[in-house]
Each structure stands twice: as C-alpha cells, then as structure tokens.
Amino acid sequence: MISNRLKSIAKYTNGFDILLDVGSDHGLLPIYAIENHFVKDAIASDINETPLIKAKENFSKHNLDIKTIIFDGIPESNSDVIVIAGMGSELIIKILDKTLNNAINLKRLILCPNTDYYLLRSYLNNKFIIVDEEVIYDKNHFYEVLILEKGNSNYTDKELYFGPILLKNKSELFIKKYKKILDSYKSIVDGITDKFKQDEIRNEIKMIEEVIYA
Ligand SMILES: C[S@@+](CC[C@H](N)C(=O)[O-])C[C@H]1O[C@@H](n2cnc3c(N)ncnc32)[C@H](O)[C@@H]1O
C-alpha cells in the first residue's frame, strides 16, 4: 500500500514525461505516478540490488514495464522529473553534489527528506528556485516536500528555515507542525545545561512564536 506521503509527493510529477525515482526501494512511487497518468514513463534506481528485486516484483504485479538501475545517486537518463525521498538531507546533498550533472534533461526536482530542511534549503539556495512546498502529515510524522526548478534564488535565513512558500501560506499543517515543535522545545529548554545551546533554542522558540502567532 502506498503511503499518503508518497501520494502527496507523486502528484507534483503530473504533466512531466519521464520520472526518475532515486532510492526507489519498493518502487511504489513510480507505479502510482504511471497508473494515475501523471507521467508517461518511469525509471526506478537504487544503490542496492535487493530493493530493486522487490520493486521489479511489484512492477510485474501491476503489469508495468518500468526500467530499474542500480546506481549510487542519480544515474544518467533522459528523465525530466526526479524524485529523491525518504532519506536524510545530508545524504540527498551528497547525491546532488556528486551526480546532479547526470540529470541532463531535468526540468523539475522533487525532494522530500526526513529531516534537516534548513540544511537542504541552504544547500539549494542560489542553485534552484522553490516553486512549491507542502507540509505532509503521515504516520505521526511531519514531512516537507520541496518542488524545485533551476534558477537563481536568494532566500533569507527565515525563508530557509520555514520554507519561503510554507511561510507565505502558513497552512493548518504548518501551524500544527510548529506548535508541536514549540511544545517539545518548551518542555526541554530550562533543563539544557549548555548555555549556548539553551540560547539557541530560546531564539528558535521566539522566532517560531513570531511566525505562528503573527
Ligand atoms: C527509506 S528508503 C526510501 C524509499 C522511497 N524513496 C520512499 O520515500 O519511501 C531509502 C532508499 O534509498 C536507497 N539509497 C540509499 N542511499 C542511496 C544512494 N546513494 N543512491 C541511491 N539510492 C540510495 C536505499 O537503498 C533505500 O532503498
């Protein structure tokens, strides 16, 4: 069964031709994108062979002829939309750094890391424009999906932290996410012994309150 997180990510592939799903694992995202006619064709890649064996089984169950590639990062292909999801931001940055130049036909990049959105947005600043963003809630966890197209951006620190589009829209899920973060910061801040760390958290609390209660 495909998760709500992957369904939400997949809809941003709509209207493109060939999807490349990097770190595809079970292959559920390309199956969903093709069966819903978001894309015409798809490729599933993964650094490991074992997940791709499972993906191939899933493709044949759905009568889909989706190509698989074993590769560390982004393999060379003619895909115009690439998804990298379900990994940490540090790994996504490593992948982009080493292999983004293989994406010769890239028109849209869709990233959905598990954490460290500030780190990822900071890396992408000046390289990509964030054309859309969404907070996704799935299995008790908040995710953010970033929809990127090539271009020059110059986001402020606050935009890199919250996401420029998320900050503008302040959706219900965005507010819920930051209320949860506030609760957890407030429950630990007084007990932090490292003064520097404590001040950092206090500043973050102030910044979040200014945004969500504005
Ligand atoms: C947790 S799964 C995420 C699966 C799917 N993308 C999702 O969001 O549900 C991470 C997958 O990334 C693959 N992976 C890890 N490092 C990779 C790399 N450098 N290049 C390609 N795939 C990688 C793993 O083998 C694993 O199948």
The ligand as an SDF file (V2000), in Angstrom:
LIG
                    3D

 27 29  0  0  0  0  0  0  0  0999 V2000
   13.9730    4.5830    3.2620 C   0  0  0  0  0  0  0  0  0  0  0  0
   14.1080    4.1430    1.5730 S   0  0  0  0  0  0  0  0  0  0  0  0
   13.0430    5.3350    0.8110 C   0  0  0  0  0  0  0  0  0  0  0  0
   12.2220    4.7000   -0.2620 C   0  0  0  0  0  0  0  0  0  0  0  0
   11.2840    5.6710   -1.0010 C   0  0  0  0  0  0  0  0  0  0  0  0
   12.0260    6.6230   -1.7810 N   0  0  0  0  0  0  0  0  0  0  0  0
   10.3720    6.3690   -0.0370 C   0  0  0  0  0  0  0  0  0  0  0  0
   10.4640    7.6100    0.0920 O   0  0  0  0  0  0  0  0  0  0  0  0
    9.5440    5.6820    0.5930 O   0  0  0  0  0  0  0  0  0  0  0  0
   15.6980    4.7330    1.0690 C   0  0  0  0  0  0  0  0  0  0  0  0
   16.2270    4.0210   -0.1790 C   0  0  0  0  0  0  0  0  0  0  0  0
   17.3290    4.7800   -0.6740 O   0  0  0  0  0  0  0  0  0  0  0  0
   18.3360    3.8990   -1.1220 C   0  0  0  0  0  0  0  0  0  0  0  0
   19.6080    4.6430   -1.1270 N   0  0  0  0  0  0  0  0  0  0  0  0
   20.3860    4.9730   -0.0780 C   0  0  0  0  0  0  0  0  0  0  0  0
   21.4680    5.6640   -0.4910 N   0  0  0  0  0  0  0  0  0  0  0  0
   21.3700    5.7770   -1.8370 C   0  0  0  0  0  0  0  0  0  0  0  0
   22.1960    6.3590   -2.8420 C   0  0  0  0  0  0  0  0  0  0  0  0
   23.3380    6.9620   -2.5360 N   0  0  0  0  0  0  0  0  0  0  0  0
   21.7830    6.2900   -4.1300 N   0  0  0  0  0  0  0  0  0  0  0  0
   20.6180    5.6620   -4.4460 C   0  0  0  0  0  0  0  0  0  0  0  0
   19.8110    5.0770   -3.5420 N   0  0  0  0  0  0  0  0  0  0  0  0
   20.1770    5.1270   -2.2580 C   0  0  0  0  0  0  0  0  0  0  0  0
   18.2620    2.7340   -0.1230 C   0  0  0  0  0  0  0  0  0  0  0  0
   18.8380    1.5610   -0.6530 O   0  0  0  0  0  0  0  0  0  0  0  0
   16.7480    2.6230    0.1000 C   0  0  0  0  0  0  0  0  0  0  0  0
   16.1550    1.6970   -0.7830 O   0  0  0  0  0  0  0  0  0  0  0  0
  1  2  1  0
  2  3  1  0
  2 10  1  0
  3  4  1  0
  4  5  1  0
  5  6  1  0
  5  7  1  0
  7  8  2  0
  7  9  1  0
 10 11  1  0
 11 12  1  0
 11 26  1  0
 12 13  1  0
 13 14  1  0
 13 24  1  0
 14 15  1  0
 14 23  1  0
 15 16  2  0
 16 17  1  0
 17 18  1  0
 17 23  2  0
 18 19  1  0
 18 20  2  0
 20 21  1  0
 21 22  2  0
 22 23  1  0
 24 25  1  0
 24 26  1  0
 26 27  1  0
M  CHG  2   2   1   9  -1
M  END
$$$$
